[in-house]
């Protein structure tokens, strides 16, 4: 007869992001959350090969081309082969001509040809580990935006932003992501021959192009760049029965437009069911731009913000550039999230931050953006919880 010994339980475990350990605390005993001090400044080091200077120059050349040709951001992914200690950058199918925005084409926006191109790109790095990203900020400074932070949390490796790409002194900002944490970068791990006189732990620096620098990058990267031209905007009023938050009355109000008041249908007196039929027909014909930005609105997880934008969109004439209007509001929303995160980093209490945010206004019709959560129990700003 053999006796098997049960495996020893680990000293610490994780539950919903909380570190647990078995503890006996007088009246309580069991797997209890461990009382740990704040981590403070965290650090991580890279022990692979640095990114070769040739690859740095290729990325800069590509971003210079995107800025000069399309006045647009662009992006690339970084991969690392452990056995060969080699780096490789790839450019996946992406939308360009979008100003201060870059995004890979996925899902709905990939037809069969673009999907095959995307598959081919990633097949070339099948023997490599994903190890970061690089993207440009046109002629603006390099930094990590709120969107960058959220995108990079789940992508291990170094993440580099290149700014002021039109000149000879490229502004570079970097950070490292590993296991859902963002770490400060140590540039001497990633950049070959880092100058001894420069602090390698600074998160940004200027990359000065060498004399006689000649832009050069793989031309197949351009095959993955698809210039975006928004179709003519079609803006329709919402169907009867939609509600919105009225900040003056501090309540939800049913939005019931007067007969004949919606754009796109002519000024006709219609019954409610006819309005709904026309609305559904209009939805089926919406252009790519409107579909894209409505998806972006949904991804904010804030119904209150999405409703605010739609209220501003509905009265716009048909010839309005809906692409620019949506983008302005979404960029302002991202700026708001960044401001909130910065305020938290400064140690401000949530109540104080919310008081500040409630004074934040968009310039469309000076409508206050936020309704206080206490006054609006139906919908809250989940990002601020």
C-alpha positions in Angstrom: 0.0 0.0 0.0 1.4 3.4 -1.0 0.6 6.6 0.7 0.4 9.7 -1.4 1.1 13.1 0.2 -1.2 15.9 -0.8 0.6 18.7 -2.6 1.4 21.6 -0.2 -0.9 24.5 -0.7 0.9 27.7 -1.9 1.6 30.3 0.7 -0.1 33.0 -1.4 -2.8 32.9 -4.0 -4.7 35.4 -6.2 -8.5 36.0 -6.3 -10.0 38.8 -8.4 -6.7 40.6 -8.3 -6.4 40.4 -4.5 -3.4 38.5 -2.9 -4.6 36.0 -0.3 -2.8 33.9 2.3 -4.0 31.7 5.1 -4.1 33.8 8.3 -5.4 33.4 11.8 -6.6 36.8 13.1 -8.3 36.2 16.4 -12.0 36.0 15.5 -11.2 35.1 11.9 -9.1 32.5 10.1 -8.9 31.4 6.5 -7.7 32.7 3.1 -7.7 36.4 3.9 -6.5 39.3 1.9 -2.9 40.1 2.7 -2.1 43.5 4.0 0.7 44.6 1.7 2.4 48.0 1.5 2.1 50.1 -1.7 4.7 49.1 -4.3 5.9 52.6 -5.0 8.3 52.9 -7.9 8.4 49.6 -9.8 11.2 48.4 -12.1 11.8 45.8 -14.8 14.8 45.0 -16.9 15.1 43.4 -20.4 17.9 40.8 -20.9 17.5 40.2 -24.6 19.3 42.0 -27.5 18.7 45.7 -27.9 16.7 47.0 -30.9 19.2 47.5 -33.7 19.7 51.1 -34.9 18.7 50.0 -38.5 15.3 49.1 -37.2 15.0 52.4 -35.3 15.8 54.2 -38.6 13.3 52.1 -40.6 10.5 52.9 -38.1 11.3 56.6 -38.2 11.4 56.6 -42.0 8.0 54.9 -42.2 6.5 57.4 -39.7 8.1 60.3 -41.6 6.5 59.0 -44.8 3.0 58.7 -43.2 3.2 62.2 -41.9 4.5 63.7 -45.2 2.1 61.7 -47.4 -1.1 61.5 -45.4 -0.6 63.9 -42.5 -1.4 60.9 -40.4 -0.2 58.7 -37.5 0.9 55.2 -38.3 1.9 52.1 -36.3 3.9 49.0 -36.3 4.3 45.9 -34.1 7.6 44.6 -32.7 8.6 40.9 -32.5 11.6 39.1 -31.0 13.1 35.8 -31.9 14.7 34.3 -28.7 17.0 31.8 -30.4 18.4 34.1 -33.0 18.2 37.2 -30.7 16.7 39.1 -33.7 14.1 41.9 -33.8 11.6 42.4 -36.5 8.9 45.0 -37.1 5.8 44.4 -39.1 3.0 46.7 -40.3 -0.5 45.2 -40.3 -3.3 46.5 -42.5 -4.3 49.9 -41.0 -6.2 53.0 -41.8 -4.1 56.1 -42.6 -5.1 59.7 -43.5 -6.7 60.0 -40.1 -4.7 62.7 -38.5 -3.9 62.1 -34.8 -5.3 58.6 -34.8 -4.0 55.2 -36.0 -5.7 51.9 -35.9 -5.3 48.5 -37.4 -8.2 47.2 -39.6 -10.0 44.3 -37.9 -13.3 42.5 -38.0 -15.9 44.4 -40.0 -13.3 46.5 -41.8 -11.3 43.5 -43.2 -12.5 42.2 -46.6 -11.1 38.9 -47.9 -8.1 40.6 -49.5 -7.1 42.6 -46.4 -7.7 39.5 -44.2 -5.3 37.5 -46.4 -2.8 40.4 -46.2 -3.0 40.5 -42.4 -2.6 36.7 -42.2 0.5 36.9 -44.4 2.1 39.6 -42.2 1.7 37.7 -39.0 2.8 34.4 -40.7 6.2 36.1 -41.2 6.8 36.4 -37.5 5.2 33.0 -36.4 8.5 32.0 -34.9 8.8 35.2 -32.8 7.3 36.5 -29.6 5.2 39.7 -29.7 7.4 42.2 -27.9 5.9 45.7 -28.2 4.6 48.4 -30.6 5.7 51.6 -32.1 3.5 54.4 -33.4 3.8 58.1 -34.4 2.3 61.4 -33.2 3.0 63.3 -36.4 4.5 66.7 -35.5 3.2 66.6 -31.9 5.2 65.6 -28.8 5.5 61.9 -28.0 3.6 60.7 -24.9 1.5 57.8 -23.8 -2.2 58.7 -24.2 -5.0 57.1 -22.2 -5.9 55.0 -25.2 -2.2 53.9 -25.5 -2.2 52.9 -21.9 -5.3 50.8 -22.2 -4.1 49.2 -25.5 -0.6 48.4 -24.2 -1.6 46.8 -20.9 -2.2 43.5 -22.5 0.7 43.6 -24.9 4.0 42.6 -23.3 7.2 44.4 -24.4 8.4 47.9 -25.1 6.0 50.5 -26.5 7.5 53.5 -28.2 5.9 56.7 -29.4 7.7 58.9 -32.0 6.8 62.6 -32.1 7.9 65.6 -34.1 8.7 63.3 -37.0 9.1 65.9 -39.7 12.3 67.2 -38.2 15.8 65.8 -37.6 15.3 65.6 -33.8 12.7 62.9 -33.2 10.9 63.1 -29.8 10.8 59.6 -28.4 8.7 58.3 -25.4 8.8 54.8 -24.1 7.4 52.4 -21.5 7.3 48.7 -20.9 4.3 46.4 -20.4 4.5 43.1 -18.7 1.7 41.0 -17.0 -0.8 43.9 -17.1 1.5 46.4 -15.5 3.2 49.4 -17.2 6.8 49.9 -16.1 9.3 52.8 -16.7 11.7 52.0 -19.4 15.5 51.6 -19.0 16.7 52.7 -22.4 20.2 51.2 -22.2 18.4 47.7 -22.3 16.7 48.6 -25.6 18.8 51.1 -27.4 22.3 50.0 -28.7 25.3 52.1 -27.5 23.2 54.3 -25.1 25.3 57.4 -24.3 26.8 57.2 -20.8 26.0 60.9 -20.2 22.3 60.4 -20.6 20.1 59.0 -17.9 18.7 55.7 -19.2 15.7 55.8 -16.9 14.2 58.9 -18.3 11.0 58.0 -20.2 11.7 60.4 -23.1 14.6 61.6 -25.2 15.5 63.2 -28.5 16.8 60.9 -31.2 19.0 63.0 -33.5 19.2 61.7 -37.0 22.7 61.1 -38.3 24.1 63.4 -41.1 23.1 62.1 -44.5 20.2 60.2 -43.1 18.2 58.7 -46.0 14.7 57.4 -45.3 14.4 53.7 -46.0 11.9 51.1 -44.9 10.4 47.9 -46.4 8.1 48.9 -49.2 5.6 46.1 -48.4 4.7 48.2 -45.3 2.9 50.5 -47.7 0.8 47.7 -49.0 -0.8 47.6 -45.6 -1.7 51.3 -45.5 -5.2 52.2 -46.7 -6.1 55.8 -47.0 -9.4 56.7 -45.3 -11.8 58.9 -47.1 -15.1 59.3 -45.2 -18.2 59.1 -47.3 -20.7 62.0 -47.4 -22.3 62.2 -44.0 -25.9 61.1 -43.5 -27.4 62.2 -40.2 -30.8 61.3 -39.1 -32.9 62.1 -36.1 -33.4 59.2 -33.6 -36.7 57.4 -33.4 -39.5 58.4 -31.1 -39.1 57.3 -27.5 -35.3 57.8 -27.0 -34.5 59.6 -23.8 -31.6 61.9 -22.8 -30.4 63.5 -19.5 -31.6 67.1 -19.1 -29.0 68.7 -16.9 -31.2 71.8 -16.2 -34.1 69.7 -15.0 -31.9 67.0 -13.4 -34.0 64.2 -14.9 -34.3 61.9 -17.9 -36.5 63.4 -20.7 -38.2 61.6 -23.5 -37.0 62.9 -26.8 -40.1 63.3 -29.0 -39.3 65.4 -32.0 -42.1 67.4 -33.6 -43.6 65.9 -36.8 -41.5 66.7 -39.8 -38.5 67.9 -37.8 -35.9 65.2 -38.7 -33.3 65.6 -41.3 -33.3 63.4 -44.4 -37.0 62.7 -44.5 -38.4 66.0 -45.8 -40.9 68.0 -43.8 -43.8 65.6 -43.7 -46.4 64.8 -41.0 -45.9 61.1 -40.2 -47.2 58.8 -37.6 -44.8 57.3 -35.0 -44.6 53.9 -36.7 -43.7 55.6 -40.0 -40.9 57.6 -38.3 -39.5 54.3 -36.9 -39.7 52.6 -40.3 -37.9 55.5 -41.9 -35.3 55.4 -39.1 -34.6 51.7 -39.6 -34.3 52.2 -43.4 -31.9 55.1 -42.8 -29.8 52.9 -40.4 -29.4 50.3 -43.1 -27.9 52.9 -45.4 -25.5 54.6 -43.0 -22.0 55.3 -44.3 -18.8 53.7 -43.1 -17.8 56.8 -41.1 -20.9 56.9 -39.0 -20.8 53.2 -38.3 -17.2 53.4 -37.3 -17.7 56.3 -34.9 -20.9 54.8 -33.4 -18.8 51.7 -32.6 -16.2 53.9 -31.0 -18.9 55.5 -28.9 -20.1 52.1 -27.7 -16.5 51.2 -26.8 -16.3 54.1 -24.3 -18.7 52.1 -22.0 -20.5 55.4 -21.2 -24.1 55.6 -22.4 -24.3 59.1 -21.0 -21.5 60.3 -23.2 -22.8 58.4 -26.3 -26.2 60.0 -25.9 -24.6 63.4 -25.5 -22.8 63.0 -28.8 -25.8 61.7 -30.6 -27.8 64.7 -29.5 -25.2 67.0 -31.0 -25.1 64.9 -34.2 -28.9 64.7 -34.9 -29.4 68.4 -35.8 -26.5 68.6 -38.2 -27.3 69.3 -41.9 -26.7 66.5 -44.3 -23.5 68.1 -45.8 -21.8 68.3 -42.4 -18.5 66.4 -42.1 -19.7 63.8 -39.5 -16.2 62.3 -39.5 -14.6 65.5 -38.1 -17.5 66.1 -35.7 -17.4 62.7 -34.1 -13.6 62.8 -34.0 -13.5 66.2 -32.1 -15.9 64.9 -29.5 -14.1 61.5 -29.1 -10.7 63.3 -28.8 -12.2 65.6 -26.1 -13.5 62.5 -24.3 -10.0 60.9 -24.4 -8.6 64.2 -23.0 -11.2 64.0 -20.2 -10.1 60.5 -19.3 -6.5 61.5 -19.3 -7.3 64.5 -17.1 -9.1 62.2 -14.7 -6.2 59.8 -14.5 -3.7 62.6 -13.9 -5.9 64.0 -11.1 -6.0 60.6 -9.4 -2.2 60.4 -9.7 -1.9 63.8 -8.0 -3.9 62.4 -5.0 -7.1 64.2 -5.5 -10.2 62.6 -4.0 -12.9 61.2 -6.3 -15.5 63.7 -5.1 -13.2 66.6 -5.8 -12.3 65.3 -9.3 -16.0 64.8 -10.1 -16.7 68.3 -9.0 -14.1 69.5 -11.5 -15.3 67.3 -14.3 -18.9 68.5 -13.9 -17.6 71.9 -14.9 -16.1 70.5 -18.1 -17.9 71.6 -21.2 -17.8 70.7 -24.9 -17.9 73.6 -27.3 -20.8 72.3 -29.4 -23.6 74.1 -27.6 -21.9 74.6 -24.2 -23.9 71.6 -22.8 -22.3 70.3 -19.6 -20.8 66.9 -20.2 -21.4 65.2 -16.9 -24.5 64.8 -14.9 -23.7 64.0 -11.3 -23.9 60.3 -10.6 -26.1 60.9 -7.6 -28.6 62.8 -9.7 -28.4 60.2 -12.5 -28.8 56.7 -11.0 -29.8 55.2 -14.2 -26.5 55.6 -15.9 -23.1 56.2 -14.4 -19.6 56.9 -15.7 -18.1 53.5 -15.2 -14.6 54.7 -16.2 -14.5 56.9 -13.0 -15.4 54.2 -10.5 
